[in-house]
Structure formats: structure tokens, C-alpha cells
């Protein structure tokens, strides 16, 4: 998966150089370069099997230890797979992930957002570091803000400094002055090319290696969560939506039956009694009925009675 790593900084009057992460646009490659003021650049590329980034230079040692020697990370994967194997284990697994991000990876806030396909909205489903009110405010449209862009394009985004990012909306209202120097990492949850949500975190990162390790770790975790999250959406979010639609149709059909049932037809003569008998006889049959009569005698009402009384019988 291609990574989109961009500082997206606002222009400032102060020309003093700052560290930023950018894409090498001149070569058109997927190589990402960490740029330090008055210092060398260190290229990062993904190796062919995409298991982890190949980091050149002395910064690679911390990164290698994160992926190859972290017992705590392996313990997290063991915990997640165990919880995801349990009935209704998705939410406990998400809570365990968020707790790990805050406790072991030192992030200040983290959240898992899910996509509500019917309304095309993205909402904060689980979080750490947010109050209930802040979480409820976390609703985004596709393409809106950093989270909306990640869900729309299906690619991770890294904001090196939140205070320099115009796309960072602070929709939850949780940021304060000290948070402006933090970074923000957001990666998509993708299943078979369909974006189901995102995992994101906010915190202070020591250097490029530290920041990039969070991107890759969250990407691996998001891939692990993809299938269970898809099933969760089908069984909970989408199922509730379809149940509401089905109930609405049942209510509407019931109203139509009451309106057009034979008992609502006016008339008690022998001729009308024969009409009622024929309606009851034909309504339950899968057959074509031809109604003949002059204009205004009630052919449409009889047709509706046949139709809705037939559906009731079915």
C-alpha cells in the first residue's frame, strides 16, 4: 500500500527551517525523505515483500528492534487475535489496541473510526484520551479533514506538526495549545479494496524512525482488523439499518392493506357480495386477473384490494 506522508504546512512569515516529511516529487518515486534543518536526508523505501520499511543509516537500529525484537508488540498481536476469535470480540480487541497505543507507544490520544455506508459518514467508534462528548463530536464526511482524506483515498497520512496542518479540523475539540507540536498518524482499514474505517493516533515522536514505526505498526494492525471489522459492520451497523428499513416497509404495507382491503369497499348488495367472494378467491393465487367495467365503477379499488390482500396471504 502506498503511503501518503505530507506535512501540508501553512505558509509562515518566519523563514526558519523546520523538520518535515515529504515525498520526492522530482523523481516521482514512492521514496519518502525525512528532511532536517541543515542536516543530511535519510531515504526510506518499502522492501519488495512490504513486511517493513528498509531504513538506511544509523536510524535503522531502533526500527529493526521495534519490529523484530518487541515482545510487547507480539503480545499485543496475540491478545488481538485471541479476542477477535471470540463472539462479540471486536470492541474488546479495539479497546485493547487503543490501551496499548497509549500505554506502550506513548500516544496521547488514539481512535478507531468506522464508515457508515448508508449516510457516507465516518464516526469515532472507540477511542482513548477522548471524553464521551468529544468522541460523539467526531463525525466526518468522505474527504473531510485528515481522517476523511484517509478514508476517501485509502492511504495513510502523517501530519508531522498538527499546528501546521490546515486539514486537521479538531472536530472533537480535544486539542489544546501543547498539542499543536504533536504529530498525527492515520491509516485506513481496508478489506478487498473497500475502506471500512481508520486507526489514528496523536503524540510526540522523537525522530523520523520513531514516527515511521508508528505508521507501519498501525498499518499492520489495521490489516489484522479488516476482516473482523467488516463482519462487525455487517452484523451491527448495516444489519440495524436494514432492519429499520424492513420495519418501515412492513408498516407501510400494513397501512396499505388496511386502506385497500375488501372491508373498505362500500356496498352490501348481492352483486358486491359476489365481488368480495371473487377477491378472496383470487387474491391468494399467482395469476393474472382482468377487470372489466365502465369508468368510475371502482376497478382500481378492486385491483388494489386484490394486490394487497394477496400480499397478506403470501
C-alpha positions as CSV (number, residue, x, y, z in Angstrom):
1,X,0.0,0.0,0.0
2,X,1.4,3.4,-0.9
3,X,1.9,5.8,1.9
4,X,1.0,9.4,1.7
5,X,3.2,11.3,4.0
6,X,2.8,15.0,3.9
7,X,3.3,17.9,6.3
8,X,0.9,20.1,4.4
9,X,2.2,23.2,6.2
10,X,0.7,26.7,6.3
11,X,3.0,29.4,4.9
12,X,4.7,31.3,7.8
13,X,6.4,34.6,8.0
14,X,9.3,33.1,9.9
15,X,11.7,31.6,7.3
16,X,13.5,29.4,9.9
17,X,13.7,25.8,8.5
18,X,11.9,23.0,10.3
19,X,12.0,19.3,10.0
20,X,9.4,17.8,7.7
21,X,8.5,14.6,5.9
22,X,7.8,14.8,2.2
23,X,7.6,12.8,-1.0
24,X,10.4,13.0,-3.6
25,X,8.3,14.7,-6.3
26,X,11.3,15.3,-8.6
27,X,11.9,11.6,-9.1
28,X,8.2,10.6,-9.0
29,X,9.1,7.7,-6.8
30,X,7.4,6.4,-3.6
31,X,10.6,7.2,-1.6
32,X,9.9,9.2,1.4
33,X,12.6,11.6,2.8
34,X,12.9,13.0,6.3
35,X,14.3,16.5,6.0
36,X,16.2,18.1,8.9
37,X,17.3,21.7,9.0
38,X,21.0,21.9,7.9
39,X,21.4,18.2,8.0
40,X,21.5,15.1,5.8
41,X,18.4,13.4,4.4
42,X,17.7,9.7,5.0
43,X,15.7,7.9,2.3
44,X,13.1,5.3,3.3
45,X,11.6,2.8,0.9
46,X,9.4,-0.3,1.3
47,X,11.1,-3.6,0.6
48,X,9.6,-5.8,-2.0
49,X,7.6,-8.0,0.4
50,X,6.2,-4.9,2.1
51,X,6.9,-6.5,5.5
52,X,8.7,-3.5,6.9
53,X,10.4,-0.4,5.6
54,X,14.1,-0.7,4.6
55,X,15.8,2.1,6.6
56,X,19.3,3.2,5.7
57,X,21.8,4.7,8.1
58,X,22.0,4.6,11.8
59,X,18.3,5.2,12.3
60,X,17.6,1.6,11.2
61,X,18.6,0.0,14.5
62,X,15.7,1.4,16.6
63,X,13.2,0.5,13.8
64,X,14.5,-3.1,13.4
65,X,14.3,-3.6,17.2
66,X,10.7,-2.4,17.1
67,X,9.6,-4.9,14.5
68,X,12.0,-7.8,15.2
69,X,12.5,-7.8,19.0
70,X,9.4,-6.3,20.6
71,X,7.9,-8.9,22.9
72,X,5.2,-6.4,23.8
73,X,4.1,-6.0,20.2
74,X,3.9,-9.7,19.8
75,X,1.9,-9.9,23.0
76,X,-0.5,-7.3,21.5
77,X,-0.9,-9.4,18.4
78,X,-1.6,-12.5,20.5
79,X,-4.1,-10.6,22.6
80,X,-5.9,-9.2,19.5
81,X,-6.1,-12.5,17.7
82,X,-7.5,-14.2,20.8
83,X,-10.1,-11.5,21.3
84,X,-11.1,-11.4,17.6
85,X,-11.7,-15.2,17.7
86,X,-14.3,-14.7,20.4
87,X,-18.0,-13.9,19.8
88,X,-18.5,-10.1,20.0
89,X,-14.8,-9.7,20.4
90,X,-14.3,-6.8,18.0
91,X,-14.9,-4.0,20.6
92,X,-12.7,-5.6,23.3
93,X,-10.0,-6.0,20.7
94,X,-10.2,-2.4,19.7
95,X,-10.1,-1.3,23.3
96,X,-7.0,-3.5,23.9
97,X,-5.3,-1.9,20.9
98,X,-6.1,1.7,22.0
99,X,-4.9,0.9,25.5
100,X,-1.6,-0.5,24.1
101,X,-1.1,2.6,22.0
102,X,-1.4,4.9,25.0
103,X,0.4,2.7,27.5
104,X,3.3,1.2,25.4
105,X,3.7,3.6,22.5
106,X,3.2,6.8,24.4
107,X,0.4,8.4,22.3
108,X,-1.8,11.0,23.9
109,X,-4.9,10.2,22.0
110,X,-6.0,7.4,19.7
111,X,-9.2,6.4,17.9
112,X,-10.8,3.9,15.6
113,X,-13.2,5.4,13.1
114,X,-15.8,3.3,11.1
115,X,-17.6,4.1,8.0
116,X,-21.4,4.3,7.9
117,X,-22.0,3.4,4.2
118,X,-25.7,4.4,4.1
119,X,-25.0,8.0,5.2
120,X,-21.4,8.2,3.8
121,X,-20.3,9.4,7.2
122,X,-17.2,8.5,9.3
123,X,-17.7,8.3,13.0
124,X,-15.4,7.7,16.0
125,X,-16.3,4.2,17.2
126,X,-13.8,3.7,20.0
127,X,-11.2,6.0,21.5
128,X,-8.7,6.6,24.3
129,X,-7.9,10.1,25.5
130,X,-11.2,11.5,24.4
131,X,-14.3,12.2,26.6
132,X,-17.6,10.8,25.6
133,X,-18.7,14.2,24.4
134,X,-15.5,14.6,22.3
135,X,-16.0,11.2,20.8
136,X,-19.6,12.0,19.8
137,X,-18.4,15.1,18.0
138,X,-16.1,13.0,15.9
139,X,-18.2,12.7,12.7
140,X,-16.6,13.3,9.2
141,X,-17.7,13.2,5.6
142,X,-15.6,11.5,2.9
143,X,-12.7,13.7,2.1
144,X,-13.3,16.0,5.1
145,X,-10.2,16.6,7.2
146,X,-7.3,14.2,7.5
147,X,-9.5,11.3,8.6
148,X,-11.9,11.9,5.7
149,X,-9.0,12.1,3.2
150,X,-7.5,8.8,4.5
151,X,-10.9,7.0,4.1
152,X,-11.6,8.6,0.7
153,X,-8.2,7.7,-0.8
154,X,-7.4,4.5,1.2
155,X,-3.8,5.7,2.0
156,X,-2.1,6.6,5.3
157,X,-1.4,10.2,6.1
158,X,1.2,11.5,8.5
159,X,1.0,15.1,9.9
160,X,4.4,16.0,11.3
161,X,3.1,19.0,13.2
162,X,-0.6,19.4,13.9
163,X,-0.3,23.2,14.2
164,X,0.9,23.5,10.6
165,X,-1.8,21.4,9.1
166,X,-4.9,23.2,7.7
167,X,-6.7,19.9,7.1
168,X,-6.6,19.0,10.8
169,X,-10.1,20.1,11.8
170,X,-10.0,19.3,15.6
171,X,-13.6,18.2,15.1
172,X,-13.6,16.5,18.5
173,X,-12.5,19.8,20.2
174,X,-9.9,17.9,22.2
175,X,-6.8,19.8,21.3
176,X,-5.1,22.3,23.5
177,X,-2.1,24.6,23.0
178,X,0.6,22.0,23.8
179,X,-0.9,19.6,21.3
180,X,-0.1,21.8,18.3
181,X,3.5,20.5,18.3
182,X,2.4,16.8,18.2
183,X,2.2,14.6,15.2
184,X,-0.9,12.8,13.9
185,X,-0.8,9.4,12.2
186,X,-3.9,8.0,10.4
187,X,-4.1,4.7,8.5
188,X,-7.0,3.1,6.7
189,X,-8.7,-0.2,7.5
190,X,-9.1,-1.8,4.1
191,X,-10.7,-5.1,3.1
192,X,-10.7,-6.2,-0.6
193,X,-10.2,-2.6,-1.8
194,X,-13.1,-1.3,0.3
195,X,-12.2,1.2,3.1
196,X,-14.1,0.3,6.3
197,X,-12.6,2.9,8.6
198,X,-9.3,4.1,10.1
199,X,-6.9,3.9,13.0
200,X,-5.2,7.1,14.2
201,X,-3.1,8.4,17.0
202,X,-1.7,11.7,18.2
203,X,1.5,12.2,20.1
204,X,5.1,13.5,20.3
205,X,7.6,11.5,18.2
206,X,11.3,11.7,18.8
207,X,12.5,11.4,15.2
208,X,11.7,10.0,11.8
209,X,12.3,6.5,12.8
210,X,10.0,6.7,15.8
211,X,7.3,8.3,13.7
212,X,7.6,5.9,10.8
213,X,7.5,2.9,13.1
214,X,4.0,4.0,14.3
215,X,2.9,4.3,10.7
216,X,4.0,0.8,9.8
217,X,2.8,-0.8,13.1
218,X,-0.7,0.8,12.7
219,X,-0.8,-0.4,9.1
220,X,-0.1,-4.0,10.1
221,X,-2.7,-3.8,12.9
222,X,-5.3,-2.2,10.6
223,X,-4.8,-5.1,8.1
224,X,-5.3,-7.6,11.0
225,X,-8.6,-5.8,12.0
226,X,-10.0,-5.5,8.4
227,X,-12.0,-8.8,8.2
228,X,-13.4,-8.7,11.8
229,X,-14.4,-5.0,11.3
230,X,-16.1,-5.8,8.1
231,X,-18.2,-8.6,9.7
232,X,-18.9,-6.3,12.7
233,X,-20.3,-3.6,10.4
234,X,-22.5,-6.1,8.6
235,X,-23.8,-7.6,11.8
236,X,-24.3,-4.4,13.7
237,X,-24.3,-1.2,11.7
238,X,-25.6,-2.4,8.4
239,X,-28.0,-5.0,10.0
240,X,-29.6,-2.4,12.1
241,X,-30.1,-0.2,9.1
242,X,-31.7,-3.0,7.1
243,X,-33.9,-4.0,10.0
244,X,-35.2,-0.4,10.2
245,X,-35.9,-0.3,6.5
246,X,-37.7,-3.7,6.6
247,X,-39.8,-2.5,9.6
248,X,-40.7,0.7,7.7
249,X,-41.8,-1.4,4.7
250,X,-43.9,-3.7,6.9
251,X,-45.6,-0.7,8.5
252,X,-46.2,0.9,5.1
253,X,-47.6,-2.4,3.7
254,X,-49.9,-2.8,6.7
255,X,-51.3,0.7,6.2
256,X,-51.9,0.0,2.5
257,X,-53.6,-3.3,3.4
258,X,-56.0,-1.5,5.8
259,X,-56.7,1.1,3.2
260,X,-57.4,-1.2,0.3
261,X,-58.8,-4.4,2.0
262,X,-62.2,-5.5,0.8
263,X,-63.8,-4.4,4.1
264,X,-63.2,-0.8,3.0
265,X,-65.1,-1.3,-0.2
266,X,-68.6,0.2,0.1
267,X,-71.6,-1.9,-0.9
268,X,-73.6,-4.8,0.5
269,X,-75.8,-5.8,-2.5
270,X,-75.7,-9.3,-3.9
271,X,-73.5,-8.1,-6.8
272,X,-70.9,-6.7,-4.3
273,X,-71.0,-9.8,-2.2
274,X,-70.1,-11.7,-5.3
275,X,-67.2,-9.3,-5.9
276,X,-65.9,-9.8,-2.4
277,X,-66.1,-13.5,-2.8
278,X,-64.1,-13.4,-6.1
279,X,-61.5,-11.1,-4.5
280,X,-60.9,-13.5,-1.6
281,X,-60.8,-16.4,-4.0
282,X,-58.3,-14.9,-6.4
283,X,-56.2,-12.9,-4.0
284,X,-54.1,-15.8,-2.9
285,X,-53.5,-17.1,-6.4
286,X,-50.5,-16.2,-8.5
287,X,-52.5,-15.4,-11.7
288,X,-53.3,-12.6,-13.9
289,X,-56.8,-11.0,-13.4
290,X,-58.6,-9.0,-16.0
291,X,-61.1,-6.4,-14.5
292,X,-63.8,-5.2,-16.8
293,X,-66.3,-2.4,-16.3
294,X,-67.2,1.1,-17.2
295,X,-65.3,4.1,-16.0
296,X,-65.9,5.0,-12.3
297,X,-67.3,1.7,-11.2
298,X,-64.3,1.0,-8.9
299,X,-61.9,-1.2,-10.9
300,X,-58.9,0.5,-9.4
301,X,-60.1,-0.1,-5.8
302,X,-60.8,-3.8,-6.6
303,X,-57.3,-4.1,-8.2
304,X,-55.7,-2.6,-5.0
305,X,-57.7,-4.9,-2.8
306,X,-56.6,-7.9,-4.9
307,X,-53.0,-6.8,-4.7
308,X,-52.6,-6.0,-1.0
309,X,-54.9,-8.8,0.2
310,X,-52.8,-11.1,-1.9
311,X,-49.6,-9.9,-0.3
312,X,-51.1,-10.5,3.1
313,X,-52.0,-14.1,2.2
314,X,-48.5,-14.7,0.9
